[in-house]
Amino acid sequence: MSENSVNTLAPAADDLFWQANSELITESDEQLARIVDQADLPALLAAIAAATSNTAILAEELRPPLTPVDTKNHPHGGMGEEAVLKGKAVALSGLIQLRDQQITATPALQPQAAEEILAYLSNGHSEWADMLKHELSILPENSGAPTWQYEDFAVAGKEFTALIVGSGVAGIAAAHRFAQAGVPFEIIEASARLGGTWQKNKYPGVRLDTPTFGYSYSFAQKADWPHQFAQGEEVREYLETVAAKAGLSGKIQYGTRLISATWDEAAGQWEAVISQDGNGVETRRFNALISASGQLDIPNIPEFPNRDKFAGIQMHSQEWDSSVDWRGKKVAVIGTGASAYQIVPAIYQDVEELVVFQRNAPWMLPAPAYHQEVSETFSWLVRKVPHYAQWFRLWTTVLGIPGRFHTVRAEENWPQAPLSVSRKNHQVREELIDLLREQFEGHPDLLKHAIPSYPPGAKRMLRDNGVWAQALKAEHSTLEVSPIVEFTETGIMTADGVHHEVDIVIYATGFKPSDYLDGIEIVGREGLRIHDYWQADARAHNGVTVPGFPNFFMVYGPNVGGVVAGSLHFMLERASEYALKAIHEVLKRDAKALSVTQEALDRFTAWVDAENRQMAWGQPYVKTWYQNSKGRVSQVWPFTNIEYWEATESVRPDEHEFLR
Ligand code: NAP
């Protein structure tokens, strides 16, 4: 064992998947050179600098310029040829050093060294450093773990208990952070299993459409993901494992649904009416209510005329019935969004006939590795370079900060509207159309309908490795663009007078995302119902708190969804941490609760709205599910992760009323 394995990072880690040691490197210099050739240099150099305690290797000239991604990724963050050559030489001697000195662990990272590595990866963005430390989760004082403990405030007879509603990605984040602070909580889940969207969506082909290493908790950094874009079942298993490692599995009350919660001002408590499968309804009291009940949860099934007359099978993508055998059948898929993009390529080869009903074509970003496993080189690096996976995840996070914002920001009076919103956006449009031309070569009729008539980025862009075009080009496939007029007993009639005879109809028609807290009655101060307060336009300060609803916290509430940048897990970990900070403020003051002011929410909403109006999805001629029925963009966070980090840094007393 090497000297460096003494006083390693392990005690500092806030990571449920922590592995202190990697395997010994035994490869020859030539083999190592081949590995370096295929590695992502910034992540590798950062890992080597940390493992060898030598940040001097991170020379200024080797800094990745972070060339923003558009239709292409830029290898090594856009490092120039010369820098790449030098970087490879440095990485190779680093790997040789790890091998020769048998280094299998990273020594405890000194603050100065951490700053230097972060400055290297972020190309000198010192204002990103704190957020990146949170994401790296190696320095104990900078992980998202609470820095206070409930027991320091606990008073007998005045216990504080929270109710967390939902055990999907958000609920698990919240529960873990609450458990770390020692704040007593119950967690309920309406389904029979945890995992939220990942246990519900079981359709063929379901998988991530963001890179796997950009889709995990900072406190649960799994290293051995098999796929570059994880399959649905892999994500669900990850969530099960996280919950188990965090000690949450046995705590979740399954088959248990929140029906209503009413604020009792005198007691300073929420009175929650909860139903339990098979056990009726009961009322329980909590001091805080944390809604983690999901954003894309309620299927949108359009009311096509005579839908009920159809004698075949109909199912929404989220309500996939695994007993239905679609093989050899005539299948209709309605919708061409993210779910359809995964279902159609997964089933088309085995069905007798396929009809895809398209209203608007999707924009697709090239992702050649979409269905690929991680490379052998990548898994070697993960096994043999100390904490490589952790540095690679951080590198993914760094690239995700600016993301693709520069491609969707609108220019005023842009002449090519409504096809694009700016020069850059138009360039992206042209490049993506060129790719479509290649994919649909020899199929001019399909190509015509494959080109969207709205700006790239106005709706969620899909990841494409060519399978969508392949499926639509198949001889037994039809792309129907004529609107659906009605269903018949045996199929679907379109406006062009064609009757499509089908056995199975799959609704890949999305969700009702703007209906936050649909089906749950939340009644705040003075009997105010949250849906009456919102009037179909859900708003929450920092996406978390709502005026008049004390100690009510939304984890993944309105206006916090990232669409061209950032990490979902960061946003909802941070929302959970913000909720805990609020509870800390309440406990410190010996108050009952806190309620955010209307002014604070209005300021927040005006800030977010102004920015959303600058984006492709905020243009008046664009129609997207990011907007609610009032036309306001209520889904999207239009800034980077850094602005959210700053916005949620503290719970400002001047923005809150404390209830005693
Ligand atoms: P979606 O993106 O909203 O797509 C719904 C599709 O149905 C659109 O093509 C829409 O057409 C069409 N549609 C809706 N109502 C219709 C009607 N009345 N008649 C005809 N067509 C209709 O829904 P989704 O594919 O389920 O995806 C929703 C979101 O879930 C995604 O944006 C993404 O955030 C998430 N998701 C993620 C993954 C992943 O990570 N792997 C996978 C699936 C979904 P228009 O475009 O004309 O509205």
Residues whose N, C-alpha, C, O or C-beta is under 5 A from the ligand:
A	BS01	NAP	R207 L208 D209 L296 P302 I334 G335 T336 G337 A338 S339 A340 R359 N360 R460 A508 T509 G510 F511 W625
